[in-house]
Amino acid sequence: MNKAQWWKVALLAAVVGGLAGWLVAPEGNGGGAVAQETALERVLRTGVLRCAYTTAPSFIEKDPNTGEMSGLGYAITEELGKVLGVKVQWGPEVGPHEVFEGFNNNAFDANCTGYWRTPERAHGGDFSDPIFYTTAHLFVRKGETRFKTLADFDSKDVTFIGMDGEGTNVIVKRLLPQANLKLLPGMVAVAERFMSVADGKGDVTAADLSMGASFMQNNPGKIEVFPSPPLETTASVILIAHHQEGLKSFLNAGIAALREKGILNDIIAKHDVYPGSFLPPASQVGRLDR
C-alpha cells in the first residue's frame, strides 16, 4: 500500500468510526453510552408500579376462584398507589426463597407483600420505610407439655419446622442454635408448617401471630401459641433492588403521607383481626379528625 492509499484508508476509518459514535450516542450526553432507565423513571413513564407478592394469611391472599386479592399488604400498597398517582400491577407470585430474583431481569419493581426487614435480606435488596410491624411467636401442638420455658426448645432433640427463605429461620438460629431446623420448600402453603407440627413431623414452628391465629381459627384443636413473650417484633417493608434510591424515596414519600394522614393506622386497625398481630409504625403527625 502506497502513502496515498494509506491516507485514504485512515480517513475512511475515522469517518466511519465517528458516524458510528454519533448513531449510538443520544443527543446531549456527550457521546457516552445510553443510560439504563431506572426503576423510578420506568414507573413515572408508564404510570405503573409492578409488585411481586407472596401469598400468606392476612398479608396477601388471593381467591383461587375469582382471583380477587386481599390482606394488609395488598390494602396498603393499593392505597400507596393512589396517593402516589400510579396503578399497582400485581405479579408475579414468588416464594420467600426467591423474593429478589426478579430484580436481576427487571421482572418487577418491588415486592409489596410486607416482608420483614432483616440484615440477611439486605444482601439481596433494599427496603422502604416500615409499613407495619409484626410479632413472631412459637406454635406447638395442642396440649403440648414438654416445654416450660424458651430455653427448653434449645436442644438437638427439638425439631423446628421452617420454610426456605422465611425470616423466622434467622430468629431460631440465633436464639435457639442447638435446635434442629427442618425447612419446607419456599412455595408450599404457610399452613403446611403448622400442620407439620400438628401431625408430629416437628415439635414447634415460629411464625407471625396473624398466620398462626388464622390457622387455629380454621383448624381448631391442632396447635396453640406457646405462652411466652414474642420472640421478636420486626418491621415489615416493601422490598426493592439495590441502587434504586429514586424509587425508594418515591415510595417513602407515599408511606409518609399515609402515616401522617392517619390512613395507614386506619388500614392496620381494620386488618388486625387477631388483636396485636399488626402494629402501626411511628405515631401520626398532623392527623385531622375525619
Secondary structure, DSSP 4 states (H G I P E B T S, - for coil): --HHHHHHHHHHHHHHHHHHHHHHSPTTTTT-PPPPPPHHHHHHHHTEEEEEE--BTTTBEE-TTT--EESHHHHHHHHHHHHHT-EEEEEEE--GGGTTHHHHTTS-SEEEEEEE--TTGGGT-EE-S-SEEEEEEEEEETT--S--SGGGG-STT-EEEEETT-THHHHHHHH-TTSEEEEEPTTS-THHHHHHHHTTS-SEEEEEHHHHHHHHHHSTTSEEE-SS--SEEEEEEEEE-TT-HHHHHHHHHHHHHHHHTTHHHHHHHHH--STTSEE-SSPPSS----
